[in-house]
Amino acid sequence: MQYHIITIGCQMNKADSERVSAFLESHGYANKKDWLGADLVILTTCGIRQSAEDRVYGLVNQIRKNNPKASLIITGCLAKREDVKRRLKGRVDLFMPINELPNIFALLKSCKQDGTLSSEEVRALSGEKYLTITPRYESDFSAYVPIGNGCNNFCSYCVVPYARGREVYRPAADIISEVKALVKKGFKEITLIAQNVNSYKSARTDFPKLLSRLSVIPGEFWIRFSSSHPKDLSDELIKVIASSENICNHLHVAVQSGDDKILEAMNRKYTAVHFVSLIKKIREARPGIAITTDAIVGFPGETHQQFLKTAKLFRELEFDMAYTARYSPRPGTVSWKMKDNVSREDKRMREETLTKILAKTGLKANKAYLKKEITVLAEGKNRKGNYYGKTSSFKTVIFNVPPALKAQEVVGNFVQVKINRVHDFGLEGEYVKTGK
């Protein structure tokens, strides 16, 4: 039996797919590089934006047309959406919330028999701890380590609490054990992930304590984490970030808007002033840290003047990078009931305005690296034959390597690179040596 997984969306979805892969292979399935001819096709889906949802509809149609005998499973953010189930009725064999992974075969068998599951069957099969499954890591030097699943924040635009349920966190001992095993195997980069990592709590261990314990594990590796919510970014966490070189010199924390009324409508539970003070506090504690963020433009009711406050905040804080998105209504959320009254053209123009600001602030930040020798985790080789990787500050670096060096001497290792050219959102340089 062969399986194929298609992953759409965030780091959490990628980590989920790694666990699905490991679970299937532990039950005798073999990984197939494409879905044509596969016996089992799993789509790990994203419902954050309409474009990601539309991609799923297209894929389901293609798979059903060209591989009609395959068992087709949808997991991820669309697995609980009743409107999606109705739209894909008869074309998908099983809609499986990811926490039901250990029951995948029983669920699939039941659905194959009568096309649905009774409420009694769902209750009998629920509650398995899928995060205890050891994943099949896609990389042998960089790993995503989920520390929990679900979200309690209920931002008015976001489907995650409905798609993944309430926050459930892994015991600290399990996380530490997984990270120790990865470091022992030679992994160089560990990324802790959850819908809101800094709300982590297990027994007497909160996220600052967990991060502190992980940072002192012996070995040569970096620790990253994502995503952080401003309301849970404590002074204790800032101290931990500033205390260890193993913790990457980068923090991603979403602002979403620079206007307090819009933030309130988004149910974000902080003000723009509070966010600005947080960023300044972080930069004081760890000078030179790269700050990246998320922002939504065109949220229902957002006026031009309110958007200008977001643009002003971007100029003031000089982010290294931001991931901006045009607001997309999501069924089931609070904002779904709000009038989506910002035109597509206005959303596009607002996104372009923030991108132009970012180009300037990104270039300014990157100029600090010019002529300097920095550590890069080499990730691979591009089509032009140049190597690429990331710095501790999450900067993408393209660099040349002497022809005599073999790829295995570079990729997956820390290397020293001298930067000789900078761009808005990237760096270029020359390989100096392998090692920190």
VEXMIZA-824100 format. One line per field, with one value per residue (C-alpha): chain; x, y, z; residue in three letters. Coordinates in steps of 0.1 Angstrom, whole numbers, plus 2048, in hexadecimal, padded with zeros to 3 digits. Last residue first. Layout:
! VEXMIZA-824100
kette A / ... $
px X / ... $
py Y / ... $
pz Z / ... $
rest ALA / ... $
! end
This chain:
! VEXMIZA-824100
kette A / A / A / A / A / A / A / A / A / A / A / A / A / A / A / A / A / A / A / A / A / A / A / A / A / A / A / A / A / A / A / A / A / A / A / A / A / A / A / A / A / A / A / A / A / A / A / A / A / A / A / A / A / A / A / A / A / A / A / A / A / A / A / A / A / A / A / A / A / A / A / A / A / A / A / A / A / A / A / A / A / A / A / A / A / A / A / A / A / A / A / A / A / A / A / A / A / A / A / A / A / A / A / A / A / A / A / A / A / A / A / A / A / A / A / A / A / A / A / A / A / A / A / A / A / A / A / A / A / A / A / A / A / A / A / A / A / A / A / A / A / A / A / A / A / A / A / A / A / A / A / A / A / A / A / A / A / A / A / A / A / A / A / A / A / A / A / A / A / A / A / A / A / A / A / A / A / A / A / A / A / A / A / A / A / A / A / A / A / A / A / A / A / A / A / A / A / A / A / A / A / A / A / A / A / A / A / A / A / A / A / A / A / A / A / A / A / A / A / A / A / A / A / A / A / A / A / A / A / A / A / A / A / A / A / A / A / A / A / A / A / A / A / A / A / A / A / A / A / A / A / A / A / A / A / A / A / A / A / A / A / A / A / A / A / A / A / A / A / A / A / A / A / A / A / A / A / A / A / A / A / A / A / A / A / A / A / A / A / A / A / A / A / A / A / A / A / A / A / A / A / A / A / A / A / A / A / A / A / A / A / A / A / A / A / A / A / A / A / A / A / A / A / A / A / A / A / A / A / A / A / A / A / A / A / A / A / A / A / A / A / A / A / A / A / A / A / A / A / A / A / A / A / A / A / A / A / A / A / A / A / A / A / A / A / A / A / A / A / A / A / A / A / A / A / A / A / A / A / A / A / A / A / A / A / A / A / A / A / A / A / A / A / A / A / A / A / A / A / A / A / A / A / A / A / A / A / A / A / A / A / A / A / A / A / A / A / A / A / A / A / A / A / A / A / A / A / A / A / A / A / A / A / A / A / A $
px 930 / 93C / 944 / 95A / 95A / 93D / 937 / 919 / 8F6 / 8DB / 8B5 / 895 / 89C / 8BE / 8E1 / 902 / 925 / 91C / 938 / 92A / 933 / 922 / 90C / 904 / 8E6 / 8F3 / 919 / 92F / 913 / 912 / 937 / 951 / 96A / 954 / 95A / 938 / 923 / 908 / 8E3 / 8D8 / 8B4 / 8B2 / 8A2 / 8B5 / 8C9 / 8D3 / 8C1 / 8CE / 8D6 / 8EF / 8F4 / 8F0 / 8D8 / 8BC / 8C1 / 8D6 / 8CD / 8C7 / 8E8 / 8E4 / 8F6 / 90E / 91A / 939 / 933 / 939 / 914 / 8FF / 8F3 / 8E6 / 8CC / 8B9 / 8B7 / 8AC / 890 / 884 / 883 / 873 / 85C / 84D / 847 / 836 / 820 / 814 / 80F / 7F8 / 7E4 / 7E1 / 7D5 / 7BC / 7AF / 7AB / 799 / 780 / 77D / 759 / 75B / 73B / 73F / 72F / 74E / 761 / 755 / 763 / 74E / 757 / 777 / 777 / 798 / 7AB / 7C8 / 7E7 / 808 / 825 / 83F / 864 / 881 / 868 / 870 / 85C / 853 / 84D / 837 / 824 / 81D / 810 / 7F9 / 7ED / 7E7 / 7CF / 7B9 / 7B8 / 7AF / 792 / 791 / 76D / 772 / 798 / 7A8 / 7CC / 7D8 / 7FA / 814 / 836 / 85B / 875 / 89A / 8AE / 8CA / 8CA / 8BC / 8AC / 8A8 / 899 / 880 / 875 / 871 / 85C / 846 / 841 / 835 / 81C / 80E / 80A / 7F7 / 7DF / 7DB / 7BF / 7BF / 799 / 79A / 781 / 797 / 7B5 / 7A1 / 797 / 7BC / 7CB / 7ED / 7E1 / 7EB / 807 / 814 / 834 / 851 / 871 / 895 / 8B7 / 8B3 / 8B4 / 8D5 / 8E6 / 8D4 / 8C9 / 8B7 / 89B / 898 / 895 / 87A / 867 / 868 / 85C / 83D / 831 / 80F / 7FA / 812 / 80A / 828 / 829 / 842 / 862 / 887 / 8A2 / 8C5 / 8DE / 901 / 8FC / 8F5 / 8D1 / 8D3 / 8B9 / 89F / 89C / 899 / 87F / 86A / 86D / 863 / 846 / 836 / 840 / 82E / 816 / 817 / 811 / 818 / 808 / 829 / 826 / 805 / 7F8 / 815 / 839 / 85B / 875 / 895 / 8B3 / 8D4 / 8C9 / 8E6 / 8D5 / 8DD / 8CC / 8AD / 8AC / 8B0 / 894 / 87C / 884 / 880 / 85D / 852 / 85F / 84C / 82B / 819 / 800 / 7DB / 7CC / 7A7 / 79B / 7AE / 796 / 780 / 79D / 7B0 / 795 / 7A2 / 792 / 783 / 7A2 / 796 / 7B3 / 7B0 / 7C4 / 7CB / 7EA / 809 / 82E / 833 / 857 / 861 / 882 / 8A1 / 8C0 / 8B3 / 896 / 874 / 870 / 85C / 84A / 84B / 827 / 820 / 810 / 7F3 / 7E6 / 7C5 / 7A6 / 78B / 783 / 766 / 757 / 758 / 749 / 72C / 726 / 721 / 73A / 732 / 734 / 726 / 741 / 75D / 758 / 75C / 77B / 78A / 784 / 792 / 7B1 / 7B7 / 7B3 / 7D6 / 7D1 / 7B2 / 7C5 / 7C8 / 7A3 / 799 / 781 / 77F / 776 / 776 / 764 / 741 / 73B / 755 / 73F / 72C / 74C / 75A / 73A / 73D / 761 / 770 / 78C / 793 / 7AF / 7C4 / 7B8 / 7A8 / 7A9 / 7A6 / 7A6 / 7B3 / 79E / 796 / 7BA / 7B9 / 796 / 794 / 7B7 / 7B1 / 790 / 79E / 7BC / 7A6 / 790 / 7B0 / 7BE / 79E / 7A4 / 7C7 / 7BA / 79E / 7B6 / 7BC / 7AC / 7CB / 7CA / 7DF / 7D3 / 7D7 / 7D8 / 7D6 / 7DA / 7F2 / 7EF / 7F5 / 7FA / 81F / 83F / 831 / 838 / 834 / 819 / 821 / 810 / 82F / 830 / 80D / 816 / 837 / 826 / 809 / 823 / 836 / 815 / 80D / 82F / 828 / 806 / 815 / 82E / 812 / 7FE / 7F7 / 806 / 7FF / 806 / 80A / 804 / 80D / 800 $
py 91D / 901 / 8FE / 919 / 93A / 937 / 957 / 96E / 979 / 986 / 987 / 99B / 9BE / 9B4 / 9B2 / 9AA / 99F / 98A / 974 / 951 / 939 / 917 / 904 / 8E3 / 8D2 / 8D9 / 8E1 / 8C2 / 8AE / 8C4 / 8BC / 8D8 / 8D9 / 8F2 / 90D / 918 / 936 / 945 / 94E / 958 / 959 / 96D / 95A / 96D / 94D / 94E / 93A / 926 / 926 / 916 / 921 / 909 / 91F / 907 / 90C / 8F7 / 8ED / 8F7 / 906 / 912 / 933 / 943 / 966 / 978 / 99D / 9B1 / 9BC / 9AE / 9CF / 9D7 / 9BD / 9D2 / 9F0 / 9D9 / 9CA / 9EC / 9F9 / 9DA / 9D8 / 9FA / 9F0 / 9D0 / 9E3 / 9FA / 9DC / 9CB / 9EB / 9EE / 9CA / 9CE / 9EE / 9DC / 9BF / 9D7 / 9DB / 9D3 / 9AF / 9B4 / 9A1 / 97F / 96D / 983 / 96D / 94E / 931 / 936 / 949 / 96C / 974 / 994 / 99C / 98D / 99B / 986 / 99E / 9A0 / 9B2 / 9C9 / 9EE / 9F4 / A18 / A13 / 9F5 / A07 / A23 / A0B / 9FB / A1E / A26 / A08 / A19 / A39 / A25 / A15 / 9F1 / 9E7 / 9C3 / 9BB / 9CA / 9C3 / 9A7 / 9A8 / 98E / 995 / 992 / 9A0 / 99A / 99D / 9B6 / 9BF / 9A4 / 9B3 / 9D6 / 9C7 / 9B3 / 9D1 / 9E6 / 9CA / 9C7 / 9ED / 9EE / 9D2 / 9E3 / A04 / 9F1 / 9E3 / 9BF / 9A5 / 99A / 997 / 9A1 / 9BC / 9C8 / 9C9 / 9DC / 9F6 / 9F7 / 9FF / 9F2 / 9D1 / 9AC / 9AF / 98C / 982 / 971 / 974 / 96F / 96C / 947 / 937 / 924 / 945 / 945 / 960 / 97A / 962 / 957 / 97B / 982 / 963 / 970 / 992 / 981 / 97D / 96F / 98D / 991 / 96E / 95A / 941 / 932 / 927 / 924 / 911 / 90E / 8F1 / 8E7 / 8CF / 8CC / 8D5 / 8F7 / 908 / 8ED / 8F4 / 91A / 915 / 8FF / 918 / 935 / 920 / 916 / 8F8 / 8F1 / 8D7 / 8DE / 901 / 910 / 933 / 93D / 924 / 931 / 91C / 904 / 900 / 8FB / 8FD / 8E8 / 8F0 / 8DD / 8B9 / 8A2 / 883 / 88C / 8AE / 89C / 884 / 8A1 / 8B4 / 896 / 890 / 8B5 / 8B5 / 895 / 8A2 / 8C3 / 8B0 / 8B8 / 8D4 / 8D6 / 8F7 / 8F6 / 8E8 / 8E3 / 8F0 / 905 / 915 / 919 / 92A / 94E / 96F / 977 / 96D / 950 / 94E / 92B / 919 / 8F5 / 8DE / 8DC / 8DB / 8D3 / 8CC / 8D6 / 8C9 / 8D4 / 8BE / 89D / 8AD / 89E / 890 / 870 / 879 / 867 / 864 / 874 / 891 / 87C / 87B / 868 / 879 / 86D / 84A / 841 / 864 / 863 / 840 / 84B / 86A / 852 / 852 / 857 / 848 / 826 / 80D / 822 / 83B / 820 / 812 / 835 / 83C / 81B / 820 / 844 / 83E / 849 / 868 / 874 / 893 / 89E / 8A2 / 889 / 890 / 86D / 85F / 880 / 882 / 878 / 899 / 8B3 / 8D1 / 8C4 / 8BC / 8DE / 8EE / 8D9 / 8E4 / 8CB / 8BD / 8DF / 8E9 / 8C9 / 8A8 / 89D / 878 / 869 / 843 / 83E / 82C / 84B / 854 / 86C / 87C / 879 / 886 / 8A4 / 8AD / 8AB / 8C0 / 8DC / 8DD / 8DE / 8FB / 90E / 90B / 919 / 936 / 93C / 943 / 934 / 913 / 8FD / 8D8 / 8B9 / 8A6 / 880 / 868 / 843 / 828 / 83D / 838 / 85C / 86E / 875 / 86C / 84D / 845 / 820 / 814 / 7F8 / 804 / 816 / 827 / 835 / 843 / 853 / 864 / 871 / 87E / 890 / 89E / 8AD / 8BF / 8CD / 8D9 / 8E9 / 8FB / 90B / 905 / 8E9 / 8C6 / 8AB / 888 / 869 / 845 / 823 / 800 $
pz 889 / 871 / 84C / 83E / 82A / 811 / 7FE / 802 / 7F9 / 810 / 80F / 813 / 807 / 7F8 / 805 / 7F4 / 801 / 81F / 82B / 832 / 84E / 84D / 864 / 855 / 844 / 821 / 820 / 822 / 813 / 7F4 / 7EC / 7EE / 7D1 / 7BE / 7D9 / 7E7 / 7DD / 7F4 / 7F5 / 818 / 825 / 846 / 862 / 87D / 885 / 860 / 846 / 828 / 803 / 7EC / 7C8 / 7AB / 797 / 79F / 7C4 / 7DC / 800 / 824 / 830 / 854 / 852 / 86A / 862 / 855 / 850 / 831 / 830 / 84D / 85B / 838 / 83D / 856 / 83F / 822 / 836 / 842 / 81E / 80E / 82C / 825 / 801 / 80C / 824 / 808 / 7F0 / 80A / 80D / 7E7 / 7E4 / 800 / 7F0 / 7CE / 7DE / 7EE / 813 / 81E / 829 / 83E / 85F / 864 / 859 / 872 / 88E / 87E / 870 / 84C / 846 / 835 / 824 / 82F / 818 / 828 / 832 / 83D / 84C / 84A / 85C / 86D / 870 / 890 / 887 / 862 / 868 / 883 / 86B / 851 / 86B / 875 / 850 / 84F / 868 / 853 / 834 / 847 / 853 / 857 / 84F / 84E / 82F / 838 / 84F / 85E / 869 / 879 / 877 / 890 / 88C / 8AC / 8AA / 8CE / 8E5 / 905 / 8F6 / 8D6 / 8EA / 8FE / 8DE / 8CF / 8EE / 8F0 / 8CC / 8D3 / 8F2 / 8DE / 8C3 / 8DC / 8E9 / 8EB / 8C6 / 8C3 / 89E / 8A5 / 8C2 / 8AB / 892 / 8AD / 8B9 / 897 / 88E / 881 / 87F / 898 / 896 / 8A8 / 897 / 8AB / 89E / 8AC / 8B0 / 8D2 / 8D4 / 8DD / 8FE / 917 / 902 / 8F8 / 91D / 928 / 90F / 91B / 93E / 934 / 925 / 901 / 908 / 8FB / 8DD / 8CF / 8C4 / 8A7 / 8A4 / 8B4 / 8AB / 8BC / 8AD / 8B0 / 8BA / 8D7 / 8FD / 906 / 917 / 900 / 905 / 92A / 924 / 909 / 921 / 93D / 926 / 919 / 93A / 94E / 96F / 961 / 93B / 92E / 90C / 906 / 8F6 / 8DA / 8CC / 8AF / 8B7 / 8AB / 8BA / 89E / 8A3 / 88C / 88B / 88C / 893 / 89F / 8C3 / 8BD / 8B1 / 8CE / 8E7 / 8D5 / 8D8 / 8FD / 905 / 8F4 / 907 / 928 / 923 / 921 / 900 / 8FF / 8F6 / 8EC / 8E1 / 8C0 / 8A0 / 885 / 89B / 8AE / 88D / 879 / 87E / 876 / 898 / 8AB / 8C0 / 8D8 / 8E6 / 8CC / 8C2 / 8C3 / 8D8 / 8DA / 8B5 / 8AD / 889 / 87F / 86C / 865 / 857 / 845 / 83E / 861 / 863 / 884 / 8A6 / 8B0 / 8D2 / 8C0 / 8B7 / 8DA / 8D5 / 8E3 / 8CB / 8BF / 8D6 / 8D3 / 8AD / 8AE / 8C4 / 8AE / 891 / 875 / 850 / 82D / 837 / 833 / 826 / 842 / 85C / 84C / 849 / 86E / 879 / 863 / 86E / 893 / 89D / 887 / 89B / 8A8 / 883 / 87F / 864 / 847 / 836 / 814 / 800 / 7DF / 7EA / 7FC / 7F3 / 7F5 / 813 / 826 / 81E / 82C / 84C / 853 / 86B / 854 / 844 / 85C / 859 / 84D / 82C / 822 / 800 / 7FC / 7D9 / 7BF / 7AA / 7A3 / 785 / 789 / 7AF / 7B4 / 79C / 7AD / 7D0 / 7C5 / 7B8 / 7D7 / 7ED / 7D9 / 7DF / 805 / 802 / 7ED / 806 / 822 / 844 / 83A / 837 / 82E / 834 / 816 / 819 / 7FC / 802 / 7E7 / 7D3 / 7AD / 7A4 / 7C6 / 7C1 / 7D3 / 7E2 / 807 / 810 / 828 / 841 / 860 / 86E / 84C / 851 / 873 / 867 / 84A / 860 / 878 / 85D / 84F / 871 / 872 / 84F / 85B / 879 / 863 / 850 / 831 / 818 / 81B / 801 / 80F / 7FA / 804 / 7F7 / 800 $
rest LYS / GLY / THR / LYS / VAL / TYR / GLU / GLY / GLU / LEU / GLY / PHE / ASP / HIS / VAL / ARG / ASN / ILE / LYS / VAL / GLN / VAL / PHE / ASN / GLY / VAL / VAL / GLU / GLN / ALA / LYS / LEU / ALA / PRO / PRO / VAL / ASN / PHE / ILE / VAL / THR / LYS / PHE / SER / SER / THR / LYS / GLY / TYR / TYR / ASN / GLY / LYS / ARG / ASN / LYS / GLY / GLU / ALA / LEU / VAL / THR / ILE / GLU / LYS / LYS / LEU / TYR / ALA / LYS / ASN / ALA / LYS / LEU / GLY / THR / LYS / ALA / LEU / ILE / LYS / THR / LEU / THR / GLU / GLU / ARG / MET / ARG / LYS / ASP / GLU / ARG / SER / VAL / ASN / ASP / LYS / MET / LYS / TRP / SER / VAL / THR / GLY / PRO / ARG / PRO / SER / TYR / ARG / ALA / THR / TYR / ALA / MET / ASP / PHE / GLU / LEU / GLU / ARG / PHE / LEU / LYS / ALA / THR / LYS / LEU / PHE / GLN / GLN / HIS / THR / GLU / GLY / PRO / PHE / GLY / VAL / ILE / ALA / ASP / THR / THR / ILE / ALA / ILE / GLY / PRO / ARG / ALA / GLU / ARG / ILE / LYS / LYS / ILE / LEU / SER / VAL / PHE / HIS / VAL / ALA / THR / TYR / LYS / ARG / ASN / MET / ALA / GLU / LEU / ILE / LYS / ASP / ASP / GLY / SER / GLN / VAL / ALA / VAL / HIS / LEU / HIS / ASN / CYS / ILE / ASN / GLU / SER / SER / ALA / ILE / VAL / LYS / ILE / LEU / GLU / ASP / SER / LEU / ASP / LYS / PRO / HIS / SER / SER / SER / PHE / ARG / ILE / TRP / PHE / GLU / GLY / PRO / ILE / VAL / SER / LEU / ARG / SER / LEU / LEU / LYS / PRO / PHE / ASP / THR / ARG / ALA / SER / LYS / TYR / SER / ASN / VAL / ASN / GLN / ALA / ILE / LEU / THR / ILE / GLU / LYS / PHE / GLY / LYS / LYS / VAL / LEU / ALA / LYS / VAL / GLU / SER / ILE / ILE / ASP / ALA / ALA / PRO / ARG / TYR / VAL / GLU / ARG / GLY / ARG / ALA / TYR / PRO / VAL / VAL / CYS / TYR / SER / CYS / PHE / ASN / ASN / CYS / GLY / ASN / GLY / ILE / PRO / VAL / TYR / ALA / SER / PHE / ASP / SER / GLU / TYR / ARG / PRO / THR / ILE / THR / LEU / TYR / LYS / GLU / GLY / SER / LEU / ALA / ARG / VAL / GLU / GLU / SER / SER / LEU / THR / GLY / ASP / GLN / LYS / CYS / SER / LYS / LEU / LEU / ALA / PHE / ILE / ASN / PRO / LEU / GLU / ASN / ILE / PRO / MET / PHE / LEU / ASP / VAL / ARG / GLY / LYS / LEU / ARG / ARG / LYS / VAL / ASP / GLU / ARG / LYS / ALA / LEU / CYS / GLY / THR / ILE / ILE / LEU / SER / ALA / LYS / PRO / ASN / ASN / LYS / ARG / ILE / GLN / ASN / VAL / LEU / GLY / TYR / VAL / ARG / ASP / GLU / ALA / SER / GLN / ARG / ILE / GLY / CYS / THR / THR / LEU / ILE / VAL / LEU / ASP / ALA / GLY / LEU / TRP / ASP / LYS / LYS / ASN / ALA / TYR / GLY / HIS / SER / GLU / LEU / PHE / ALA / SER / VAL / ARG / GLU / SER / ASP / ALA / LYS / ASN / MET / GLN / CYS / GLY / ILE / THR / ILE / ILE / HIS / TYR / GLN / MET $
! end
